[in-house]
Amino acid sequence: MIDQLEALPLAFQPGTTWEYSVAIDVLGRVVEVVSGQSFGDFLQARIFTPLGMVDTAFVVPSAKRDRLVAYYKGSNLDPMKPGLSRIDDTSPYPGAYVRNWPRQSGGGGLITTLDDMRALVSALLPGSGTLLKPATLAHIGVDQLRSDLVIRLSTLGPMPGKGFGLAGSVTRTPTAIDPPNSSGELQWGGVAGTHWWICPRANFAGVLMTQHYMAFWNPFFFEFKKPAYGTHAT
């Protein structure tokens, strides 16, 4: 993949905008080159094992297949609309997560559980010290974009009020769909309806996993977060 990418022209000069891309896949390959390990082995040694994440991998072993939940597709904008169809045998490709795949992607492809995600997100809370140094934890949520730039997703366009840190989107100014007290929030998610957030100001975090093909920027998550913020964040 990297051999193909390096021959392509840049869509824009670095630092002039931010567009959702395969940048994290490139970083995954950098990790392999620097560490001398496969990306999966590196993650296992440096993150999963130290945090006790026993159910996170690129492939579900046969002994755990009975715990692999179904994956559905329906309306992206209205998650409660009837008419779901199962797509776990076809998306993102046939046999995903149940057979070895040669490319271990930095941008996606891991399968996990709520318990493991809770362990990971907890380790990223300010002052946890479980995985990263306090100075590193403080830095990952710092907006890295110029003040005149916001993140842009190819299917949704620019996202008002959202910058980008070293581990996800950073909320500069809450919009109408954001919790009103969510400024400084670090967040990201995945195409299978997963979403996590960290509010450093209140030392408060959350994780949602829906098994619904609707990406992570959708009304369902924002409606969930508003009462959560009302209870926990001040």
C-alpha positions as CSV (number, residue, x, y, z in Angstrom):
1,M,0.0,0.0,0.0
2,I,2.8,2.4,0.9
3,D,4.6,1.6,-2.4
4,Q,1.5,2.7,-4.2
5,L,0.9,5.8,-2.1
6,E,4.4,7.2,-2.4
7,A,3.9,7.7,-6.2
8,L,0.8,9.7,-5.8
9,P,0.8,13.6,-5.7
10,L,-0.3,15.4,-2.6
11,A,-3.9,16.6,-2.5
12,F,-2.6,19.8,-0.7
13,Q,0.5,21.1,0.9
14,P,1.0,19.9,4.5
15,G,-0.3,22.3,7.1
16,T,-2.7,24.1,4.7
17,T,-5.8,22.0,5.4
18,W,-6.9,18.8,7.2
19,E,-8.8,16.0,5.2
20,Y,-9.7,12.6,6.4
21,S,-7.2,10.2,4.7
22,V,-5.0,7.2,5.1
23,A,-2.5,9.1,7.1
24,I,-2.9,6.8,10.1
25,D,-2.2,3.8,7.9
26,V,1.0,5.4,6.9
27,L,1.9,5.9,10.5
28,G,1.2,2.3,11.2
29,R,3.8,1.3,8.6
30,V,6.2,3.8,10.1
31,V,5.8,2.0,13.4
32,E,6.6,-1.3,11.7
33,V,9.8,0.1,10.2
34,V,11.0,1.7,13.4
35,S,10.1,-1.2,15.7
36,G,11.0,-4.1,13.4
37,Q,7.7,-5.7,14.3
38,S,4.4,-6.3,12.6
39,F,1.9,-3.6,13.6
40,G,-0.2,-6.1,15.4
41,D,2.7,-7.5,17.4
42,F,3.7,-3.9,18.4
43,L,0.2,-3.1,19.5
44,Q,0.0,-6.3,21.5
45,A,3.3,-5.7,23.3
46,R,3.1,-2.0,23.9
47,I,-0.7,-1.4,24.5
48,F,-2.9,-4.4,24.7
49,T,-0.9,-6.6,27.1
50,P,0.0,-3.7,29.5
51,L,-3.7,-2.6,29.7
52,G,-5.1,-6.1,30.0
53,M,-6.9,-5.8,26.7
54,V,-7.4,-9.6,26.2
55,D,-10.1,-9.4,23.4
56,T,-8.5,-6.9,20.9
57,A,-6.9,-8.1,17.7
58,F,-7.2,-8.0,13.9
59,V,-8.7,-11.5,13.9
60,V,-11.1,-13.2,16.3
61,P,-9.7,-16.7,17.2
62,S,-12.0,-19.6,16.7
63,A,-12.5,-20.1,20.4
64,K,-14.1,-16.7,20.7
65,R,-16.2,-16.7,17.5
66,D,-19.4,-17.4,19.4
67,R,-19.0,-13.9,21.0
68,L,-18.7,-12.1,17.7
69,V,-21.8,-10.0,17.3
70,A,-23.7,-9.3,14.1
71,Y,-23.1,-6.1,12.1
72,Y,-26.0,-4.2,10.5
73,K,-26.7,-1.5,7.9
74,G,-29.7,0.8,7.8
75,S,-30.4,4.5,7.8
76,N,-27.3,6.6,8.5
77,L,-29.2,9.7,9.5
78,D,-31.9,8.0,11.5
79,P,-30.4,5.1,13.5
80,M,-33.9,4.2,14.9
81,K,-35.5,3.8,11.5
82,P,-36.6,0.2,10.9
83,G,-35.2,-1.9,8.1
84,L,-31.8,-3.2,9.1
85,S,-29.9,-5.8,7.1
86,R,-26.9,-7.9,8.2
87,I,-23.6,-7.2,6.5
88,D,-21.1,-8.9,8.7
89,D,-20.3,-11.5,6.0
90,T,-19.5,-8.8,3.4
91,S,-18.3,-5.6,5.1
92,P,-15.6,-4.4,5.0
93,Y,-14.8,-7.5,3.0
94,P,-15.9,-11.2,3.1
95,G,-14.4,-13.0,6.0
96,A,-13.3,-9.9,7.8
97,Y,-12.2,-10.5,11.4
98,V,-12.4,-14.3,11.1
99,R,-9.4,-14.9,8.9
100,N,-5.9,-13.6,8.8
101,W,-5.4,-10.6,6.4
102,P,-1.9,-9.6,5.3
103,R,-2.3,-5.9,5.9
104,Q,-2.7,-4.8,9.5
105,S,-4.1,-1.3,9.1
106,G,-3.2,1.7,11.2
107,G,-6.4,3.3,10.3
108,G,-8.9,0.6,11.1
109,G,-9.5,-3.2,11.3
110,L,-9.1,-4.1,15.0
111,I,-12.0,-5.8,16.7
112,T,-12.6,-5.3,20.4
113,T,-15.0,-5.3,23.3
114,L,-16.5,-2.6,25.6
115,D,-14.3,-3.8,28.5
116,D,-11.1,-3.4,26.4
117,M,-12.2,0.0,25.0
118,R,-12.9,1.2,28.5
119,A,-9.4,0.1,29.5
120,L,-7.9,2.0,26.6
121,V,-9.9,5.2,27.0
122,S,-9.3,5.2,30.8
123,A,-5.5,5.0,30.1
124,L,-5.8,8.2,28.1
125,L,-7.5,10.2,30.8
126,P,-5.3,13.0,32.3
127,G,-3.0,11.8,35.0
128,S,-3.7,8.1,34.5
129,G,0.0,7.2,34.0
130,T,-0.9,3.7,33.0
131,L,0.4,3.9,29.4
132,L,1.8,7.3,28.6
133,K,3.8,9.9,30.5
134,P,1.6,12.8,31.9
135,A,3.2,15.3,29.5
136,T,2.3,13.1,26.6
137,L,-1.3,12.6,27.8
138,A,-1.6,16.4,28.1
139,H,-0.3,16.9,24.6
140,I,-2.4,14.4,22.6
141,G,-5.5,16.5,23.2
142,V,-3.9,19.8,22.1
143,D,-5.4,21.2,18.8
144,Q,-2.7,21.0,16.2
145,L,-4.5,22.9,13.4
146,R,-4.2,26.6,12.6
147,S,-7.1,28.6,14.0
148,D,-8.5,29.2,10.6
149,L,-8.7,25.5,9.7
150,V,-11.2,22.8,10.8
151,I,-11.3,19.1,10.0
152,R,-13.0,17.9,6.9
153,L,-14.6,14.5,6.1
154,S,-15.0,13.5,2.5
155,T,-18.7,12.6,2.8
156,L,-19.7,15.3,5.2
157,G,-17.5,18.3,4.3
158,P,-16.0,20.7,6.9
159,M,-16.9,20.1,10.5
160,P,-17.4,23.5,12.2
161,G,-15.7,24.1,15.6
162,K,-13.6,21.0,15.3
163,G,-9.8,20.9,15.3
164,F,-7.5,17.9,15.5
165,G,-5.1,16.7,18.2
166,L,-2.7,13.7,18.1
167,A,-5.4,11.1,18.8
168,G,-8.7,12.5,17.4
169,S,-10.9,15.5,16.9
170,V,-10.8,18.4,19.4
171,T,-13.9,20.4,20.0
172,R,-13.0,24.1,20.0
173,T,-16.5,25.5,20.1
174,P,-19.5,23.3,20.7
175,T,-22.1,23.4,17.9
176,A,-25.8,22.9,18.3
177,I,-25.5,19.1,18.2
178,D,-22.7,19.0,20.8
179,P,-23.1,19.1,24.5
180,P,-22.8,22.8,25.4
181,N,-20.0,22.2,28.0
182,S,-17.9,19.9,25.7
183,S,-15.2,22.4,24.7
184,G,-11.8,20.8,24.8
185,E,-13.3,17.3,24.2
186,L,-11.1,14.8,22.4
187,Q,-13.1,12.3,20.3
188,W,-13.1,9.8,17.4
189,G,-14.8,6.6,16.3
190,G,-15.3,4.1,13.6
191,V,-17.5,3.1,10.7
192,A,-19.2,0.3,12.6
193,G,-21.0,2.8,14.8
194,T,-18.3,3.1,17.5
195,H,-17.5,6.4,19.3
196,W,-15.3,7.4,22.2
197,W,-14.7,10.7,23.9
198,I,-12.6,12.2,26.6
199,C,-13.3,15.5,28.4
200,P,-10.0,16.4,30.1
201,R,-11.5,19.4,31.9
202,A,-13.8,17.1,33.9
203,N,-11.7,13.9,33.8
204,F,-14.6,12.2,32.2
205,A,-14.9,9.8,29.2
206,G,-17.3,7.6,27.4
207,V,-17.6,4.8,24.8
208,L,-20.5,3.7,22.6
209,M,-20.5,0.6,20.3
210,T,-23.6,-0.1,18.2
211,Q,-22.6,-2.5,15.4
212,H,-24.4,-0.3,13.0
213,Y,-22.8,0.8,9.7
214,M,-23.3,4.6,10.1
215,A,-19.8,5.9,10.9
216,F,-19.4,7.8,14.1
217,W,-20.7,11.3,13.3
218,N,-24.4,10.8,13.6
219,P,-27.3,12.0,15.7
220,F,-27.5,8.9,18.0
221,F,-24.2,9.6,19.7
222,F,-24.7,13.3,20.2
223,E,-28.1,12.7,21.8
224,F,-26.5,10.2,24.1
225,K,-23.7,12.5,25.1
226,K,-25.8,15.5,26.1
227,P,-27.3,13.8,29.2
228,A,-24.0,12.2,29.9
229,Y,-22.3,15.5,30.0
230,G,-25.1,17.0,32.0
231,T,-24.5,14.3,34.7
232,H,-20.7,14.2,34.8
233,A,-19.1,17.3,33.3
234,T,-19.1,20.7,34.9
